[in-house]
Amino acid sequence: MLKKQKKSKVIEEFRVHGTDTGSPEVQAAILTAQIKKLTLHLTWACFFSTGG
């Protein structure tokens, strides 16, 4: 889950209009940011679990 500040930053960057939070562009950007965060976490977890 993204922190509120990071999510707000993503929404601000990809919104279509001033109060936009649900457009496909914003939703895709939020999902992409969550996937990137999870990928980074899992990469580190795998690295350290194998004795890195």
N, C-alpha and C positions, 0 to 999 in steps of 0.2 A: 504494500500500500504506500502511495506517495504521501509525503508530508504536505500539509496544507499550503505552505509557501511554494513548494515546487509545482504543485497542481495549479495554483493560481498563476504562476509564471507561464506554464504551458497553455493554459486557457487564454491568457492575455496575448500570447504570441500567435495563436491559431484561430482566434475568434473571428467570426464574419462581421458581427456588429457589436455595439457596445455592451449589450446584456447577454450575449451569446454564451451558453454553457453546454448546449446539447446538440449542436450541429454535428454532422458526421465528421467534419474536419477536426473539431475539438475532441470528440470521442476517440477518434483514431489516434490523435496525438497523445492523449492521456494513456491509452492502452499501450502504445509504443513505449512511452516513458516507463510504464510499469514493467513491461517485458525486459527492457534494458536493465532496470534495477535488479530484477530477479535473476537475469543471466549473469550479471556481475557477482551477485551473492552466491549463486550456485558454482560459479567458476572458482571462487575463493574457497568454498566449502569442500569441493572435490580436491583442490590442490592440497589443502591441509589434512584431509582425511587419508590421503595416500602417503603421507609423510614428507610432502613437499620438498 
